[in-house]
């Protein structure tokens, strides 16, 4: 039986650090509020001349180096992002060009913060069916470029960065065991970037109203739905595979809020040592958050061969999902 596995990981976060103390000078907020409500101390910001495909390239090259493959070995490139380099063409095509991955098909995934789990599911299916052999999946975001830096409800939350994985076939035990995807479009207006699409095309009026920036209508409602959705997705994934929470060696959840991550961990009765978090340093990097965290966990030795990983994500759409992986 042909399965898929994550054969290598890589990540990149920009050099520029924006701390909570820096934000105190920009808006009416405090380090204490941000830290206690979200767990975030600082986040990374891309340079003016650095876009989502640049971040993706750095993470991708690291993953390819870890696996010892060349860009020509890639069959497919997927980039999960809500901050594409341009609305058209896809960021995956920019990345294909930057890498000179001439054989690879390329497209973007628009599933917001759940984009990496969606991509994992697509890659797993393509590999199981034999359609593709070597797939590069990147979550990459330059959220600082669509954040409204005058809106304290959102600007303290987000950061920039990219995480990449290479997914390849296997017949062994180390593999992607399952993925579960969910969405509920009736909540589309909770978290959005209203301007710049076909409903509100870019115009001086849209820009004047700041509609081309991220809006979160009720952070608290998003918080409650996110917590319940990730808990349910995680539990369904374990049940589907006949696994118990005690089988989980590491939970890597979307890094949106440390209180959400803690709530999911508590519902699963997972001790802190089995929960990965880098939100303090990175903030919420949307589609990049899980692959950046995964790469950090792998490189720091938190993930060892044979470990059972549970991934859970949640984001605008609303979208959410989970994945179970034997490393
Ligand atoms: O990645 C996609 C999914 N996104 C999420 O999952 C985000 C989910 N939501 C959250 O993480 C939390 O709801 C937030 C961190 C956004 C907000 O935390 P909260 O505990 O839900 O606070 P709240 O929205 O209920 O706001 C409490 C108060 C409000 O003041 P009043 O109305 O009580 O006077 C806000 O105006 O905190 C105020 N506030 C702030 N104060 C200082 C909101 N933002 C800030 C801020 N600094 N940056």
Boltz pocket constraint, residues with backbone or C-beta under 6 A from the ligand:
constraints:
  - pocket:
      binder: B
      contacts: [[A, 28], [A, 29], [A, 30], [A, 33], [A, 34], [A, 37], [A, 38], [A, 113], [A, 152], [A, 153], [A, 154], [A, 156], [A, 218], [A, 219], [A, 220], [A, 221], [A, 222], [A, 223], [A, 226], [A, 256], [A, 257], [A, 260], [A, 284], [A, 286], [A, 314], [A, 315], [A, 316]]
      max_distance: 6.0
